[in-house]
Amino acid sequence: MKQKFIIHGIYIMKSTLSALLFLLLSLPAHTNSNVIPFETLWKVDNNETVSITTYNYLSTPPKVTIDWGDSHIEEFISKQTRSLYENETVIKHTYIKKGVYKVKVYFIDSPVRFDNQTALKSILNWGNYSCYIVNGMFKNSGLERVDANGQPNCDDLSGMFRKARHFNDDINHWDMRKVTRISAMFLGAEIFNGNISDWDTSNIEYASNAFKDAKLFNGKISQWNTGNMSDVEYLFSGAEKFNQDLSQWDLTKVTNIDSLFYNAKSFKGPLPKLAINNITYARNAFYGASLLKVDLSDWSTNHINYCYHLVNPEDNKITLPSFKNCSITGIKTTP
């Protein structure tokens, strides 16, 4: 006798139920109906070819779908990747007609990159983006702004806008409470001067190179909570326009100030709070900060082992202490 089961008042034969279970188990891990796409805006010329790079670190390669916005949809499996730039999947597409297109990428657990894509102009929706790595995500791209609400679900934003040379947007609304790393976040983002003054930076530990070579950045970040920062080398190196009061910054956990204000040509001070007795590395810290005038003669330098070119040998605006364990070529120190 055939067995029957009752589901929500409906009789279903055992054989039928088995077939349904098999069908459900055979479905992909996700479908476009339950995935919010990563949505972007592109401006292309006639016959222009663009590309999107995907990669993943999962044992089961995920399905990725790209809707190019011109009635072309592409589905593929993102190959497993053991390290960045290894075994990536690069999907290319050529637009026949010049225009502005919304491109939607449907995926879960498959990071994407848009590096070198000058046609990319805006992020419209972060979708279900599961954050593994964002370093270089928009490198050398044409990204100008982020129109999406919120931000990626990441605690590590290192290198996110690295060398995004056209990016200059207000992202002050981003919730940064869980973020611990912003190293190289705006490195080489040459025109970036967006508002980020209200960010909650209380949990950020790693900020090295964050504004390195962000030549126009002069954001009002004087009130940032920096008490947990321990990694700040090259933080403002090459930030030629930066000149904000950092006297309220607490960098007492820092031991390495290598190139902290290197070539920060507009920076006049005051300096952040440092625990001088903890500093071991001070190479190039103020070299090229030609407008900085400060008296460092009371610094206790017993722990500093590297101080080469702490300042420019031709600069006489900084009064230096004496150094026992290192030397600054061509600079007279206090006796």
C-alpha positions as CSV (number, residue, x, y, z in Angstrom):
1,M,0.0,0.0,0.0
2,K,1.4,3.4,-1.0
3,Q,2.2,5.7,1.9
4,K,0.6,9.2,2.1
5,F,1.7,12.3,4.0
6,I,-0.4,15.4,5.0
7,I,1.2,18.8,4.5
8,H,-1.0,21.8,5.2
9,G,-4.1,19.6,4.7
10,I,-2.9,18.2,1.3
11,Y,-2.3,14.5,0.7
12,I,1.0,13.9,-1.0
13,M,2.2,10.4,-2.1
14,K,5.6,9.3,-0.6
15,S,7.1,9.0,-4.1
16,T,6.0,12.6,-4.9
17,L,7.4,13.9,-1.7
18,S,10.8,12.2,-2.4
19,A,10.8,13.8,-5.9
20,L,10.1,17.3,-4.4
21,L,12.9,16.9,-1.8
22,F,15.4,15.8,-4.5
23,L,14.4,18.9,-6.6
24,L,14.9,21.2,-3.6
25,L,18.3,19.8,-2.8
26,S,19.3,20.1,-6.4
27,L,18.7,23.8,-6.6
28,P,21.7,26.2,-6.4
29,A,22.6,27.6,-3.0
30,H,20.8,30.9,-3.9
31,T,18.7,32.3,-6.6
32,N,18.4,35.8,-7.9
33,S,15.0,36.1,-6.2
34,N,16.6,36.0,-2.7
35,V,19.8,37.9,-3.5
36,I,20.0,41.7,-3.4
37,P,22.3,42.6,-6.3
38,F,25.5,44.7,-6.0
39,E,24.3,47.5,-8.3
40,T,26.6,49.9,-10.1
41,L,26.4,52.7,-12.7
42,W,28.6,52.7,-15.8
43,K,29.1,55.3,-18.6
44,V,30.4,53.8,-21.8
45,D,31.2,54.7,-25.4
46,N,30.3,52.9,-28.5
47,N,31.9,49.4,-28.7
48,E,33.5,49.8,-25.3
49,T,34.6,46.7,-23.4
50,V,34.4,46.5,-19.6
51,S,35.2,43.8,-17.2
52,I,34.4,42.6,-13.6
53,T,36.7,40.4,-11.6
54,T,35.4,37.8,-9.2
55,Y,37.1,35.4,-6.8
56,N,36.3,33.3,-3.8
57,Y,37.8,31.4,-0.9
58,L,35.1,28.8,-0.4
59,S,35.4,25.1,-1.0
60,T,32.2,25.2,-3.0
61,P,32.5,27.7,-5.8
62,P,29.4,30.1,-5.8
63,K,27.2,30.9,-8.7
64,V,27.5,34.5,-10.0
65,T,25.0,36.3,-12.3
66,I,25.8,39.6,-14.1
67,D,23.0,41.7,-15.6
68,W,24.8,44.1,-17.9
69,G,21.8,46.4,-18.2
70,D,21.5,46.0,-22.0
71,S,19.4,42.9,-22.1
72,H,22.5,40.7,-21.7
73,I,22.7,38.4,-18.7
74,E,25.7,36.2,-17.9
75,E,25.9,33.3,-15.4
76,F,29.0,31.5,-14.3
77,I,30.7,29.8,-11.4
78,S,33.4,31.8,-9.6
79,K,36.5,29.6,-9.3
80,Q,38.1,28.9,-5.9
81,T,40.9,31.2,-5.1
82,R,43.7,30.6,-2.6
83,S,45.1,34.0,-2.6
84,L,44.4,37.5,-4.1
85,Y,44.9,37.7,-7.9
86,E,45.2,33.9,-8.2
87,N,42.8,31.9,-10.4
88,E,40.4,34.8,-10.7
89,T,37.4,34.9,-13.0
90,V,37.4,38.0,-15.3
91,I,34.2,38.5,-17.2
92,K,34.3,40.9,-20.1
93,H,31.4,42.6,-21.9
94,T,31.2,44.9,-24.9
95,Y,28.5,47.6,-25.2
96,I,27.4,48.3,-28.7
97,K,25.8,51.6,-28.0
98,K,27.1,54.6,-26.0
99,G,25.2,55.3,-22.9
100,V,24.7,55.0,-19.1
101,Y,23.9,51.4,-17.9
102,K,23.0,49.9,-14.5
103,V,25.0,46.7,-14.0
104,K,23.7,44.3,-11.3
105,V,25.9,41.5,-9.9
106,Y,24.1,38.7,-8.1
107,F,26.3,36.7,-5.8
108,I,27.0,35.6,-2.2
109,D,30.5,35.0,-0.8
110,S,32.3,35.9,-4.0
111,P,34.2,39.2,-3.7
112,V,34.4,41.5,-6.8
113,R,36.8,44.1,-8.1
114,F,36.4,46.9,-10.6
115,D,40.1,47.9,-10.9
116,N,41.1,49.8,-14.1
117,Q,37.4,50.2,-15.1
118,T,37.3,53.9,-16.0
119,A,33.6,53.5,-17.1
120,L,32.5,52.8,-13.5
121,K,30.9,55.9,-12.0
122,S,28.8,55.1,-9.0
123,I,27.8,52.4,-6.5
124,L,24.0,52.3,-6.3
125,N,23.5,49.3,-3.9
126,W,25.9,47.2,-1.9
127,G,23.5,44.3,-2.0
128,N,24.3,41.1,0.0
129,Y,28.1,41.8,-0.3
130,S,29.8,39.6,2.2
131,C,33.1,41.2,3.1
132,Y,36.3,39.3,2.6
133,I,38.6,41.9,1.1
134,V,38.0,45.3,-0.5
135,N,41.7,46.3,-1.0
136,G,42.1,47.7,-4.4
137,M,38.4,47.2,-5.2
138,F,38.2,50.4,-7.2
139,K,41.9,50.9,-8.0
140,N,42.4,53.1,-11.1
141,S,38.7,53.0,-11.8
142,G,36.5,55.9,-12.8
143,L,34.4,55.7,-9.5
144,E,33.2,59.2,-8.6
145,R,30.6,58.7,-5.9
146,V,28.7,56.2,-3.7
147,D,25.0,56.7,-4.0
148,A,24.1,53.5,-2.1
149,N,22.8,53.6,1.4
150,G,25.1,52.4,4.2
151,Q,28.4,50.7,3.5
152,P,29.7,47.2,2.9
153,N,29.4,44.8,5.9
154,C,33.1,44.9,6.7
155,D,35.2,45.5,9.7
156,D,38.3,45.9,7.5
157,L,38.1,48.7,4.9
158,S,41.8,48.7,4.1
159,G,42.6,49.9,0.6
160,M,39.0,50.3,-0.4
161,F,39.4,53.5,-2.3
162,R,43.1,52.9,-3.0
163,K,44.1,54.8,-6.1
164,A,40.5,55.7,-6.9
165,R,41.7,58.9,-8.5
166,H,38.3,60.3,-9.4
167,F,36.6,59.6,-6.1
168,N,35.4,62.5,-4.0
169,D,32.1,62.0,-2.2
170,D,30.6,62.6,1.2
171,I,30.5,59.3,3.0
172,N,30.1,60.9,6.5
173,H,26.9,58.8,7.1
174,W,28.9,55.5,7.1
175,D,28.5,53.5,10.3
176,M,32.1,52.9,11.3
177,R,31.6,51.5,14.8
178,K,32.7,48.0,14.0
179,V,35.6,48.9,11.7
180,T,39.0,48.1,13.0
181,R,41.2,48.7,9.9
182,I,41.4,51.7,7.5
183,S,45.0,51.2,6.3
184,A,45.5,52.6,2.8
185,M,41.8,53.3,2.6
186,F,42.3,56.5,0.6
187,L,45.9,55.9,-0.5
188,G,46.4,57.7,-3.8
189,A,42.8,58.9,-4.0
190,E,44.3,62.2,-5.3
191,I,41.2,64.4,-5.3
192,F,39.4,63.0,-2.3
193,N,38.3,65.6,0.2
194,G,34.9,64.2,1.2
195,N,33.3,64.7,4.6
196,I,34.2,62.0,7.1
197,S,34.3,64.2,10.2
198,D,31.6,62.4,12.2
199,W,32.9,58.9,11.8
200,D,33.0,56.8,15.0
201,T,36.6,55.7,14.9
202,S,36.8,54.4,18.4
203,N,37.6,50.8,17.4
204,I,40.1,51.6,14.6
205,E,43.5,50.1,15.4
206,Y,45.2,50.1,12.0
207,A,45.4,53.3,10.0
208,S,48.8,53.3,8.3
209,N,48.9,54.9,4.8
210,A,45.2,55.9,5.2
211,F,45.6,59.3,3.5
212,K,49.0,58.7,1.9
213,D,49.2,60.7,-1.3
214,A,45.6,61.9,-0.9
215,K,46.9,65.2,-2.2
216,L,43.8,67.3,-1.7
217,F,42.5,65.8,1.5
218,N,42.0,68.3,4.3
219,G,39.0,66.8,6.1
220,K,37.9,68.1,9.5
221,I,38.9,65.0,11.5
222,S,40.2,66.8,14.6
223,Q,37.5,65.2,16.8
224,W,38.2,61.6,15.8
225,N,38.5,59.1,18.6
226,T,42.0,57.6,18.0
227,G,42.6,56.0,21.4
228,N,42.9,52.5,19.9
229,M,45.1,53.4,17.0
230,S,48.5,51.6,17.2
231,D,49.5,51.5,13.5
232,V,49.8,55.0,11.9
233,E,53.0,55.0,9.8
234,Y,52.7,57.0,6.6
235,L,49.2,58.1,7.7
236,F,49.5,61.6,6.2
237,S,52.5,61.1,4.0
238,G,52.1,63.1,0.9
239,A,48.8,64.6,2.0
240,E,49.9,67.9,0.7
241,K,46.9,70.0,1.7
242,F,46.2,68.5,5.1
243,N,46.3,71.0,7.9
244,Q,44.0,70.2,10.8
245,D,44.5,70.6,14.6
246,L,45.3,67.1,15.9
247,S,46.0,68.1,19.5
248,Q,43.0,66.0,20.7
249,W,44.2,62.9,18.9
250,D,45.4,60.2,21.3
251,L,48.2,58.1,19.7
252,T,49.8,56.9,23.0
253,K,49.6,53.3,21.8
254,V,51.8,54.0,18.8
255,T,55.5,52.9,18.8
256,N,56.3,53.6,15.1
257,I,55.8,57.1,13.6
258,D,57.7,56.3,10.4
259,S,56.9,59.0,7.8
260,L,53.8,60.0,9.7
261,F,53.8,63.5,8.3
262,Y,56.3,63.0,5.5
263,N,55.9,65.7,2.8
264,A,52.7,66.9,4.5
265,K,53.6,70.3,3.1
266,S,50.7,72.3,4.6
267,F,50.7,70.8,8.1
268,K,51.4,73.4,10.8
269,G,50.4,71.4,13.8
270,P,49.8,71.0,16.6
271,L,50.9,67.4,16.9
272,P,48.8,64.5,18.3
273,K,49.5,63.2,21.8
274,L,52.3,60.6,21.7
275,A,53.9,58.5,24.4
276,I,57.4,59.4,23.5
277,N,58.9,56.7,25.8
278,N,57.2,54.1,23.7
279,I,58.5,55.4,20.3
280,T,61.2,53.2,18.8
281,Y,61.0,54.2,15.1
282,A,60.8,57.8,13.9
283,R,62.4,57.8,10.5
284,N,61.1,60.6,8.2
285,A,58.3,61.4,10.7
286,F,58.3,65.2,9.9
287,Y,60.5,65.3,6.8
288,G,59.1,67.7,4.3
289,A,56.5,69.1,6.7
290,S,58.1,72.5,5.9
291,L,55.5,74.6,7.7
292,L,55.5,72.7,11.0
293,K,57.1,74.7,13.8
294,V,57.4,72.7,17.1
295,D,59.8,72.3,20.0
296,L,60.7,68.7,20.6
297,S,63.7,69.4,22.8
298,D,62.0,67.8,25.9
299,W,61.5,64.5,24.1
300,S,62.9,61.5,25.9
301,T,64.6,59.6,23.1
302,N,66.3,56.7,24.9
303,H,64.0,54.2,23.2
304,I,64.2,55.6,19.6
305,N,66.5,53.4,17.5
306,Y,65.7,54.8,14.1
307,C,65.5,58.6,13.5
308,Y,67.2,59.1,10.2
309,H,65.8,62.2,8.5
310,L,63.3,62.8,11.2
311,V,63.2,66.3,9.7
312,N,64.6,67.9,6.6
313,P,68.3,68.8,7.2
314,E,67.5,72.3,5.8
315,D,64.5,72.9,8.2
316,N,65.2,75.0,11.2
317,K,61.6,75.4,12.5
318,I,61.8,72.3,14.6
319,T,63.9,72.2,17.8
320,L,65.2,68.7,18.2
321,P,66.3,66.7,21.2
322,S,69.5,64.8,21.5
323,F,69.5,61.2,20.3
324,K,71.6,58.4,21.9
325,N,70.8,55.5,19.7
326,C,70.5,57.0,16.3
327,S,71.6,60.0,14.2
328,I,70.0,62.6,12.0
329,T,72.5,63.4,9.2
330,G,73.5,67.1,9.1
331,I,71.2,68.1,12.0
332,K,72.5,69.8,15.2
333,T,70.8,68.5,18.3
334,T,70.6,70.1,21.8
335,P,73.5,69.1,24.0
